[in-house]
Amino acid sequence: MIRALSALLLVAAAPLAAQTRLYVANQDDATVSVIDAGTRRVLETVDLRRYGFGDNAKPHHVQVEPDGKYWYVTLIGANKVLKLDRGNRVVGSVDMQVPGLIALDPRRDLMYVGRSMSAVNPPSSMAIVRRSEMKVLEEVDLLFPRPHGIIAPPSGGRVYVASLGTNQIASVAVDGGEVTLTDVPGSAAGLVQAAISPDGHWLAVTAELTDSLLVFDLSDPATPALVRGIAVPDGPFEPAFTLDGSAIYVTSLLANRVAVVDTRSWRVVDTLTSPGFSQPHGIAISPDGRWVFVSNRHQGGGVHQHEGGQPTGDGTVVAICAPTRAVDTVLTVGGYAAGMGMPAPRTRHGGLPASCR
């Protein structure tokens, strides 16, 4: 009887344990929206002011541990990176000047943090943080100004950082901190954010000023080799590969659209529109690969206007079914919905499921 009851309790608890949460940084509101990715419902709103932060905390980007037990958020207005548990309790923090985007190392207890562009002259370095202790181990000088986009490959032990100020990408070997710079030819590109294909072969970087997505071959991880540039709608901001690596979704902040790039033909094969798109900013793929989530600022300011306070509407998160590329749900969240995070997608062999149902 006891064994049977225990089995029933385990079955009842399974859906809750499997629930995947998406965290959305609402930069204007000093809040983070928590969304159930499976049901596409807002579960709760975490008000950072209850932890002693002010209205100007400016949460900007979020990343989540693979098991969902902890999540991290950068506060560019408070110069901190917070670590919270699944119950939204603060369990650690580090001080860092204008922290921006975050990348978790898939194989090591490390987190890499770039810089926000809210400062007139942000430091030209990235921080290496031990996640379990929330301790800054090192700040690596990247040798170029305005480090912004940041991503770690599936193999771990390395991080790629893109500059908004120069046409350069830094490849940083974590052991020893060796920095190798790759120059991107052409006019000023404004490199915003990066994504790496599930097999670790391709590095995709958005170039907002040239309205393009740059694709690099990572056969030599230390020196990414530029192989092509793909024209995308105005203001490409954040890219994300689908779970099977067959496509890259790219938010186009100035065009209020999301572009879909096919990685076989390397062409834009679809451009998605929705009333929910207004300054589409962040992007995240659900761990099962079914859903693409896009955050939208709904602000009157420019691309790197981090002051906010110019709302044209409430922030939104749009859920797109990856297999069909159909917009499914538009959720209302806080003001100036910016960066998002959820557990990283699991590598998938074969194609995506036929539908999201």
C-alpha positions as a Markdown table, in Angstrom:
| # | Residue | x | y | z |
|---|---|---|---|---|
| 1 | Met | 0.0 | 0.0 | 0.0 |
| 2 | Ile | 2.8 | 2.4 | 0.9 |
| 3 | Arg | 4.7 | 1.5 | -2.2 |
| 4 | Ala | 1.6 | 2.1 | -4.3 |
| 5 | Leu | 1.0 | 5.5 | -2.6 |
| 6 | Ser | 4.6 | 6.5 | -3.2 |
| 7 | Ala | 4.3 | 5.7 | -6.9 |
| 8 | Leu | 1.1 | 7.8 | -7.2 |
| 9 | Leu | 2.8 | 10.7 | -5.5 |
| 10 | Leu | 5.8 | 10.5 | -7.9 |
| 11 | Val | 3.4 | 10.4 | -10.9 |
| 12 | Ala | 1.5 | 13.5 | -9.5 |
| 13 | Ala | 4.8 | 15.4 | -8.9 |
| 14 | Ala | 6.2 | 14.6 | -12.4 |
| 15 | Pro | 4.4 | 17.3 | -14.3 |
| 16 | Leu | 5.5 | 19.9 | -11.8 |
| 17 | Ala | 9.1 | 18.7 | -11.8 |
| 18 | Ala | 9.1 | 18.7 | -15.6 |
| 19 | Gln | 7.6 | 22.2 | -15.9 |
| 20 | Thr | 10.0 | 24.4 | -17.9 |
| 21 | Arg | 10.1 | 28.0 | -16.8 |
| 22 | Leu | 11.0 | 31.0 | -19.0 |
| 23 | Tyr | 12.3 | 34.1 | -17.3 |
| 24 | Val | 11.8 | 37.5 | -18.9 |
| 25 | Ala | 13.7 | 40.6 | -17.7 |
| 26 | Asn | 11.3 | 43.6 | -17.6 |
| 27 | Gln | 13.8 | 46.5 | -17.7 |
| 28 | Asp | 11.4 | 49.4 | -17.1 |
| 29 | Asp | 9.6 | 47.7 | -14.1 |
| 30 | Ala | 12.5 | 46.2 | -12.1 |
| 31 | Thr | 10.6 | 42.9 | -12.4 |
| 32 | Val | 11.1 | 39.4 | -14.0 |
| 33 | Ser | 8.1 | 37.6 | -15.5 |
| 34 | Val | 8.1 | 33.8 | -15.0 |
| 35 | Ile | 6.3 | 31.9 | -17.7 |
| 36 | Asp | 5.4 | 28.2 | -18.0 |
| 37 | Ala | 6.8 | 27.3 | -21.4 |
| 38 | Gly | 4.5 | 24.3 | -21.8 |
| 39 | Thr | 1.2 | 26.0 | -21.2 |
| 40 | Arg | 2.4 | 29.4 | -22.3 |
| 41 | Arg | 1.0 | 31.2 | -19.2 |
| 42 | Val | 2.5 | 33.8 | -16.9 |
| 43 | Leu | 3.0 | 32.1 | -13.5 |
| 44 | Glu | 4.2 | 35.0 | -11.5 |
| 45 | Thr | 6.1 | 38.3 | -11.5 |
| 46 | Val | 9.2 | 38.6 | -9.4 |
| 47 | Asp | 9.5 | 42.2 | -8.1 |
| 48 | Leu | 13.2 | 42.9 | -7.5 |
| 49 | Arg | 12.3 | 45.9 | -5.2 |
| 50 | Arg | 11.3 | 43.4 | -2.5 |
| 51 | Tyr | 15.0 | 42.4 | -2.4 |
| 52 | Gly | 16.0 | 46.0 | -1.7 |
| 53 | Phe | 16.7 | 47.1 | -5.3 |
| 54 | Gly | 15.3 | 50.4 | -6.6 |
| 55 | Asp | 13.0 | 51.2 | -9.5 |
| 56 | Asn | 16.1 | 51.8 | -11.6 |
| 57 | Ala | 17.5 | 48.2 | -11.2 |
| 58 | Lys | 17.1 | 47.6 | -14.9 |
| 59 | Pro | 17.1 | 43.7 | -15.2 |
| 60 | His | 18.5 | 43.0 | -18.6 |
| 61 | His | 19.3 | 39.4 | -19.3 |
| 62 | Val | 18.5 | 36.0 | -17.8 |
| 63 | Gln | 20.1 | 32.6 | -18.0 |
| 64 | Val | 18.9 | 29.3 | -16.3 |
| 65 | Glu | 20.7 | 26.2 | -15.1 |
| 66 | Pro | 20.0 | 23.1 | -17.2 |
| 67 | Asp | 18.1 | 21.5 | -14.4 |
| 68 | Gly | 16.1 | 24.7 | -13.7 |
| 69 | Lys | 17.1 | 24.9 | -10.1 |
| 70 | Tyr | 18.8 | 28.3 | -10.3 |
| 71 | Trp | 18.5 | 31.3 | -12.6 |
| 72 | Tyr | 20.7 | 34.4 | -13.0 |
| 73 | Val | 19.8 | 38.0 | -13.9 |
| 74 | Thr | 21.9 | 41.0 | -14.7 |
| 75 | Leu | 20.9 | 44.3 | -13.2 |
| 76 | Ile | 22.6 | 47.0 | -15.2 |
| 77 | Gly | 21.2 | 49.8 | -13.0 |
| 78 | Ala | 22.4 | 48.2 | -9.8 |
| 79 | Asn | 25.8 | 46.9 | -11.1 |
| 80 | Lys | 25.0 | 43.3 | -9.9 |
| 81 | Val | 24.4 | 39.8 | -11.2 |
| 82 | Leu | 21.9 | 37.9 | -9.0 |
| 83 | Lys | 21.5 | 34.2 | -8.5 |
| 84 | Leu | 18.0 | 33.0 | -7.5 |
| 85 | Asp | 16.6 | 29.6 | -6.9 |
| 86 | Arg | 13.4 | 28.1 | -8.3 |
| 87 | Gly | 11.5 | 29.6 | -5.4 |
| 88 | Asn | 12.8 | 33.0 | -6.5 |
| 89 | Arg | 14.9 | 33.4 | -3.4 |
| 90 | Val | 18.2 | 35.3 | -3.8 |
| 91 | Val | 21.0 | 32.9 | -3.0 |
| 92 | Gly | 24.0 | 34.8 | -4.2 |
| 93 | Ser | 25.3 | 37.8 | -6.2 |
| 94 | Val | 28.4 | 39.5 | -7.6 |
| 95 | Asp | 29.2 | 43.1 | -8.1 |
| 96 | Met | 30.1 | 44.1 | -11.7 |
| 97 | Gln | 30.0 | 47.4 | -13.5 |
| 98 | Val | 27.1 | 47.5 | -16.0 |
| 99 | Pro | 26.7 | 43.8 | -16.5 |
| 100 | Gly | 24.9 | 42.9 | -19.8 |
| 101 | Leu | 24.5 | 39.5 | -21.5 |
| 102 | Ile | 25.3 | 36.2 | -19.8 |
| 103 | Ala | 26.4 | 32.8 | -21.2 |
| 104 | Leu | 26.6 | 29.6 | -19.1 |
| 105 | Asp | 29.4 | 27.2 | -19.8 |
| 106 | Pro | 27.7 | 23.9 | -20.7 |
| 107 | Arg | 30.4 | 21.7 | -19.1 |
| 108 | Arg | 31.9 | 23.8 | -16.3 |
| 109 | Asp | 30.8 | 25.6 | -13.2 |
| 110 | Leu | 31.4 | 28.9 | -14.9 |
| 111 | Met | 29.3 | 31.9 | -16.2 |
| 112 | Tyr | 30.6 | 34.5 | -18.6 |
| 113 | Val | 29.2 | 38.1 | -18.3 |
| 114 | Gly | 29.6 | 40.9 | -20.8 |
| 115 | Arg | 28.8 | 44.6 | -20.5 |
| 116 | Ser | 25.7 | 46.6 | -21.1 |
| 117 | Met | 25.8 | 49.6 | -23.4 |
| 118 | Ser | 24.0 | 51.9 | -20.9 |
| 119 | Ala | 27.4 | 53.3 | -19.8 |
| 120 | Val | 29.1 | 55.9 | -22.0 |
| 121 | Asn | 32.4 | 53.9 | -21.9 |
| 122 | Pro | 31.8 | 50.5 | -20.4 |
| 123 | Pro | 34.9 | 48.4 | -19.4 |
| 124 | Ser | 36.5 | 46.5 | -22.3 |
| 125 | Ser | 36.4 | 43.2 | -20.4 |
| 126 | Met | 34.2 | 40.2 | -19.6 |
| 127 | Ala | 33.9 | 38.5 | -16.2 |
| 128 | Ile | 34.4 | 34.8 | -15.5 |
| 129 | Val | 32.2 | 33.8 | -12.5 |
| 130 | Arg | 32.1 | 30.5 | -10.7 |
| 131 | Arg | 28.4 | 29.9 | -10.6 |
| 132 | Ser | 28.2 | 27.7 | -7.5 |
| 133 | Glu | 29.9 | 30.3 | -5.3 |
| 134 | Met | 29.0 | 33.4 | -7.3 |
| 135 | Lys | 32.6 | 34.5 | -7.2 |
| 136 | Val | 34.3 | 36.5 | -9.9 |
| 137 | Leu | 37.4 | 34.5 | -10.8 |
| 138 | Glu | 38.8 | 36.9 | -13.4 |
| 139 | Glu | 38.0 | 39.8 | -15.6 |
| 140 | Val | 39.5 | 39.2 | -19.0 |
| 141 | Asp | 40.6 | 42.2 | -21.1 |
| 142 | Leu | 39.2 | 41.7 | -24.6 |
| 143 | Leu | 41.4 | 44.3 | -26.3 |
| 144 | Phe | 38.4 | 46.0 | -27.9 |
| 145 | Pro | 35.7 | 48.5 | -26.8 |
| 146 | Arg | 32.1 | 47.8 | -26.0 |
| 147 | Pro | 31.9 | 44.0 | -25.5 |
| 148 | His | 28.3 | 42.9 | -25.9 |
| 149 | Gly | 27.3 | 39.7 | -27.6 |
| 150 | Ile | 28.5 | 36.6 | -25.7 |
| 151 | Ile | 28.1 | 32.8 | -26.2 |
| 152 | Ala | 29.8 | 29.6 | -25.1 |
| 153 | Pro | 30.1 | 26.5 | -27.4 |
| 154 | Pro | 28.6 | 23.1 | -26.5 |
| 155 | Ser | 32.1 | 21.8 | -25.8 |
| 156 | Gly | 32.6 | 24.4 | -23.1 |
| 157 | Gly | 35.9 | 25.9 | -22.0 |
| 158 | Arg | 35.8 | 28.8 | -24.4 |
| 159 | Val | 33.6 | 31.9 | -24.9 |
| 160 | Tyr | 33.1 | 34.1 | -27.9 |
| 161 | Val | 32.5 | 37.8 | -27.4 |
| 162 | Ala | 31.4 | 40.4 | -30.1 |
| 163 | Ser | 32.1 | 44.1 | -30.0 |
| 164 | Leu | 29.5 | 46.8 | -30.7 |
| 165 | Gly | 32.3 | 49.3 | -31.2 |
| 166 | Thr | 34.6 | 47.6 | -33.6 |
| 167 | Asn | 34.3 | 44.8 | -36.2 |
| 168 | Gln | 35.9 | 42.2 | -34.0 |
| 169 | Ile | 35.1 | 39.0 | -32.3 |
| 170 | Ala | 37.2 | 37.6 | -29.4 |
| 171 | Ser | 37.7 | 33.9 | -28.9 |
| 172 | Val | 38.7 | 33.4 | -25.3 |
| 173 | Ala | 40.2 | 30.2 | -24.0 |
| 174 | Val | 39.1 | 30.0 | -20.4 |
| 175 | Asp | 42.2 | 28.0 | -19.2 |
| 176 | Gly | 44.9 | 30.6 | -19.4 |
| 177 | Gly | 42.7 | 33.4 | -20.7 |
| 178 | Glu | 44.2 | 33.6 | -24.1 |
| 179 | Val | 42.3 | 36.0 | -26.3 |
| 180 | Thr | 42.3 | 35.7 | -30.1 |
| 181 | Leu | 40.7 | 38.4 | -32.2 |
| 182 | Thr | 39.0 | 37.9 | -35.5 |
| 183 | Asp | 38.5 | 41.0 | -37.7 |
| 184 | Val | 35.2 | 41.3 | -39.6 |
| 185 | Pro | 35.8 | 43.1 | -43.0 |
| 186 | Gly | 33.6 | 45.9 | -44.2 |
| 187 | Ser | 31.8 | 49.0 | -42.8 |
| 188 | Ala | 30.9 | 49.3 | -39.1 |
| 189 | Ala | 28.7 | 46.3 | -38.4 |
| 190 | Gly | 27.5 | 46.8 | -34.8 |
| 191 | Leu | 27.8 | 43.2 | -33.6 |
| 192 | Val | 25.0 | 42.6 | -31.1 |
| 193 | Gln | 24.6 | 38.9 | -30.1 |
| 194 | Ala | 25.7 | 35.4 | -31.1 |
| 195 | Ala | 24.4 | 31.9 | -31.3 |
| 196 | Ile | 26.1 | 28.6 | -31.9 |
| 197 | Ser | 24.6 | 25.6 | -33.8 |
| 198 | Pro | 23.8 | 22.5 | -31.7 |
| 199 | Asp | 26.7 | 20.6 | -33.3 |
| 200 | Gly | 29.1 | 23.4 | -32.5 |
| 201 | His | 30.1 | 24.0 | -36.1 |
| 202 | Trp | 28.5 | 27.4 | -36.9 |
| 203 | Leu | 28.7 | 30.7 | -35.1 |
| 204 | Ala | 26.0 | 33.2 | -36.1 |
| 205 | Val | 26.3 | 36.9 | -35.2 |
| 206 | Thr | 23.8 | 39.7 | -35.8 |
| 207 | Ala | 25.2 | 42.9 | -37.3 |
| 208 | Glu | 22.6 | 45.5 | -36.7 |
| 209 | Leu | 24.2 | 48.4 | -38.7 |
| 210 | Thr | 24.6 | 46.3 | -41.9 |
| 211 | Asp | 21.3 | 44.5 | -41.5 |
| 212 | Ser | 23.0 | 41.1 | -41.8 |
| 213 | Leu | 23.6 | 37.8 | -40.1 |
| 214 | Leu | 27.2 | 36.8 | -40.2 |
| 215 | Val | 28.1 | 33.1 | -40.2 |
| 216 | Phe | 31.4 | 31.8 | -39.1 |
| 217 | Asp | 32.9 | 28.3 | -39.4 |
| 218 | Leu | 34.3 | 27.0 | -36.0 |
| 219 | Ser | 36.4 | 24.2 | -37.4 |
| 220 | Asp | 39.3 | 26.0 | -35.6 |
| 221 | Pro | 37.6 | 27.1 | -32.4 |
| 222 | Ala | 40.3 | 29.7 | -31.7 |
| 223 | Thr | 39.8 | 31.5 | -35.0 |
| 224 | Pro | 36.2 | 31.7 | -36.3 |
| 225 | Ala | 36.3 | 31.9 | -40.1 |
| 226 | Leu | 33.7 | 34.2 | -41.8 |
| 227 | Val | 32.0 | 32.2 | -44.6 |
| 228 | Arg | 28.9 | 34.3 | -45.5 |
| 229 | Gly | 26.7 | 37.3 | -44.7 |
| 230 | Ile | 22.9 | 37.0 | -45.0 |
| 231 | Ala | 20.7 | 40.0 | -45.5 |
| 232 | Val | 17.9 | 40.2 | -42.9 |
| 233 | Pro | 15.3 | 42.8 | -42.0 |
| 234 | Asp | 16.2 | 46.1 | -40.3 |
| 235 | Gly | 18.1 | 45.9 | -37.0 |
| 236 | Pro | 18.8 | 42.2 | -36.5 |
| 237 | Phe | 19.3 | 41.8 | -32.7 |
| 238 | Glu | 19.3 | 38.3 | -31.2 |
| 239 | Pro | 19.7 | 34.9 | -33.1 |
| 240 | Ala | 18.9 | 31.4 | -32.0 |
| 241 | Phe | 19.3 | 28.0 | -33.7 |
| 242 | Thr | 16.5 | 25.6 | -33.7 |
| 243 | Leu | 17.0 | 22.3 | -31.8 |
| 244 | Asp | 18.0 | 20.4 | -34.9 |
| 245 | Gly | 20.1 | 23.2 | -36.3 |
| 246 | Ser | 18.0 | 23.5 | -39.5 |
| 247 | Ala | 17.1 | 27.1 | -39.0 |
| 248 | Ile | 18.1 | 30.3 | -37.2 |
| 249 | Tyr | 15.4 | 32.6 | -35.8 |
| 250 | Val | 16.5 | 36.3 | -35.7 |
| 251 | Thr | 14.7 | 39.1 | -34.0 |
| 252 | Ser | 14.6 | 42.3 | -36.1 |
| 253 | Leu | 14.2 | 45.1 | -33.6 |
| 254 | Leu | 13.7 | 47.9 | -36.0 |
| 255 | Ala | 11.5 | 46.0 | -38.4 |
| 256 | Asn | 9.1 | 44.5 | -35.8 |
| 257 | Arg | 9.5 | 41.1 | -37.4 |
| 258 | Val | 11.3 | 37.8 | -36.9 |
| 259 | Ala | 13.3 | 36.4 | -39.7 |
| 260 | Val | 13.9 | 32.6 | -40.3 |
| 261 | Val | 17.1 | 31.6 | -42.0 |
| 262 | Asp | 17.4 | 28.1 | -43.5 |
| 263 | Thr | 20.9 | 26.7 | -42.7 |
| 264 | Arg | 20.9 | 24.5 | -45.8 |
| 265 | Ser | 20.4 | 27.2 | -48.3 |
| 266 | Trp | 21.6 | 30.0 | -46.0 |
| 267 | Arg | 18.6 | 32.2 | -47.1 |
| 268 | Val | 15.8 | 34.0 | -45.3 |
| 269 | Val | 12.9 | 31.6 | -46.0 |
| 270 | Asp | 10.3 | 33.3 | -43.8 |
| 271 | Thr | 9.6 | 36.6 | -42.2 |
| 272 | Leu | 7.1 | 36.4 | -39.3 |
| 273 | Thr | 4.8 | 39.2 | -38.3 |
| 274 | Ser | 2.4 | 39.6 | -35.3 |
| 275 | Pro | 0.6 | 42.4 | -33.5 |
| 276 | Gly | 2.7 | 41.3 | -30.5 |
| 277 | Phe | 5.9 | 42.2 | -32.2 |
| 278 | Ser | 7.1 | 45.7 | -31.3 |
| 279 | Gln | 10.9 | 46.1 | -31.0 |
| 280 | Pro | 11.4 | 42.3 | -30.7 |
| 281 | His | 14.5 | 42.0 | -28.5 |
| 282 | Gly | 15.3 | 38.6 | -26.8 |
| 283 | Ile | 14.8 | 35.1 | -28.1 |
| 284 | Ala | 14.8 | 31.6 | -26.4 |
| 285 | Ile | 14.2 | 28.1 | -27.6 |
| 286 | Ser | 12.3 | 25.6 | -25.4 |
| 287 | Pro | 14.4 | 22.6 | -24.3 |
| 288 | Asp | 12.1 | 20.2 | -26.4 |
| 289 | Gly | 12.6 | 22.5 | -29.4 |
| 290 | Arg | 8.9 | 23.0 | -30.0 |
| 291 | Trp | 8.7 | 26.7 | -29.1 |
| 292 | Val | 10.5 | 29.9 | -30.0 |
| 293 | Phe | 9.8 | 32.7 | -27.5 |
| 294 | Val | 10.4 | 36.4 | -28.5 |
| 295 | Ser | 10.3 | 39.3 | -26.0 |
| 296 | Asn | 9.2 | 42.7 | -27.2 |
| 297 | Arg | 10.0 | 46.1 | -25.6 |
| 298 | His | 7.2 | 48.3 | -26.9 |
| 299 | Gln | 9.3 | 51.4 | -26.4 |
| 300 | Gly | 9.8 | 54.6 | -28.2 |
| 301 | Gly | 13.6 | 54.6 | -27.7 |
| 302 | Gly | 16.4 | 53.4 | -30.0 |
| 303 | Val | 18.1 | 50.1 | -30.3 |
| 304 | His | 20.5 | 50.7 | -27.4 |
| 305 | Gln | 18.3 | 53.1 | -25.4 |
| 306 | His | 18.4 | 51.5 | -22.0 |
| 307 | Glu | 16.9 | 54.4 | -20.1 |
| 308 | Gly | 13.4 | 53.2 | -21.1 |
| 309 | Gly | 10.4 | 55.2 | -19.8 |
| 310 | Gln | 9.0 | 55.7 | -23.3 |
| 311 | Pro | 6.4 | 52.9 | -23.4 |
| 312 | Thr | 4.1 | 52.5 | -26.5 |
| 313 | Gly | 2.4 | 49.6 | -24.7 |
| 314 | Asp | 3.0 | 46.8 | -22.2 |
| 315 | Gly | 5.9 | 44.4 | -22.9 |
| 316 | Thr | 5.0 | 41.2 | -24.6 |
| 317 | Val | 6.3 | 37.7 | -25.2 |
| 318 | Val | 5.3 | 35.9 | -28.4 |
| 319 | Ala | 5.3 | 32.1 | -28.6 |
| 320 | Ile | 6.0 | 30.7 | -32.1 |
| 321 | Cys | 5.6 | 27.0 | -32.9 |
| 322 | Ala | 9.0 | 26.0 | -34.4 |
| 323 | Pro | 7.8 | 23.2 | -36.6 |
| 324 | Thr | 5.1 | 25.3 | -38.3 |
| 325 | Arg | 6.5 | 28.8 | -37.8 |
| 326 | Ala | 3.1 | 29.9 | -36.7 |
| 327 | Val | 2.5 | 32.5 | -34.0 |
| 328 | Asp | 0.6 | 30.7 | -31.2 |
| 329 | Thr | 0.4 | 33.0 | -28.2 |
| 330 | Val | 1.0 | 36.6 | -27.2 |
| 331 | Leu | 1.5 | 37.2 | -23.5 |
| 332 | Thr | 1.5 | 40.5 | -21.7 |
| 333 | Val | 4.5 | 41.0 | -19.3 |
| 334 | Gly | 6.2 | 44.0 | -17.7 |
| 335 | Gly | 7.5 | 47.2 | -19.3 |
| 336 | Tyr | 10.5 | 47.0 | -21.7 |
| 337 | Ala | 10.7 | 43.2 | -22.0 |
| 338 | Ala | 14.4 | 42.6 | -22.8 |
| 339 | Gly | 16.6 | 39.5 | -22.4 |
| 340 | Met | 15.1 | 36.1 | -21.6 |
| 341 | Gly | 16.4 | 32.7 | -20.4 |
| 342 | Met | 15.3 | 29.1 | -19.9 |
| 343 | Pro | 17.2 | 25.8 | -19.7 |
| 344 | Ala | 19.3 | 25.2 | -22.8 |
| 345 | Pro | 17.7 | 23.0 | -25.5 |
| 346 | Arg | 18.8 | 19.4 | -25.5 |
| 347 | Thr | 20.7 | 18.3 | -28.7 |
| 348 | Arg | 18.3 | 16.6 | -31.0 |
| 349 | His | 19.1 | 14.1 | -33.8 |
| 350 | Gly | 16.7 | 14.2 | -36.8 |
| 351 | Gly | 14.0 | 16.8 | -37.6 |
| 352 | Leu | 11.6 | 18.7 | -35.4 |
| 353 | Pro | 8.2 | 17.3 | -34.5 |
| 354 | Ala | 5.4 | 17.9 | -37.1 |
| 355 | Ser | 3.5 | 20.2 | -34.8 |
| 356 | Cys | 3.4 | 21.7 | -31.3 |
| 357 | Arg | 0.3 | 19.7 | -30.1 |
